[in-house]
Amino acid sequence: MPLDYEKIETDCVGGLRIGGWEITSCHMPILSNSVIEEYAHELGFNVPEMIFGNNYLSIRHLASGNELRLRALDALKMVDTSPHSAKSVQVSIAENWTESSKRNRSDITDVIRPFDWTFSTKYRGTASNGLAFVPSETGIDYEKLMVREDILFYDENILYEDDLGDNGTSQLSYKVRVMPSGFFVLQRYFLRVDGVLFRIYDSRVFHQFGTDYLTREFSTRESSVKDIASLIPKKRHDDEDLSLLNNIQFVDSVMKDPLVECEVARIC
């Protein structure tokens, strides 16, 4: 029997309540320079040019109050700031980019710590104290996700993005869809450093209504731009369509199989 649900619609928030859960996604404007400066001081490094710090995805279990949230600031807290982090991607433009970033953002002072200039993050979401994920041998049941059914709610949103000084792109985003049987979330960190590499970190969350747990998978993939370019289909005149290197869906489709970690969290 289909579950009853209640839509949530405001100027900036959309979502619904269904099966004992409240799922909401918020869209807000890019942060102002003054707030970005506050972020930089809190984090200790120059932050991405475009931060949608008030955007979020919230998955909250109504009976227990347990919640999983996706937010930009929490994700940026996981950017590497170890002594050699700025050299994590060895490319000639890296040092020039970080130095020009400092000059261009003269409003941010006392930010001197080294950091991963690609803003790579292995963030998996911010869970409330009562929602503890533990390793599992069982991952997401993708056969259930392949069953055709109505989409009751769908949204996609960006948490932060940077063009790395016109030398690529670094982006953290998410997609969520809610069906009569359950919900599925994909958070993706995507990196392209022109002429060097692609990197994708995916965090997927699935819940089937009526069960007492969430399943989460975290996967990592990395390939050189040269390897991905070699997989671009040839046109009839034998030229390569290099624009596909800017297409996240194409890169995702041809990258090698990921390393995957599976986790589950019981809902109290």
Disulfide bonds with the S-S distance in Angstrom:
none
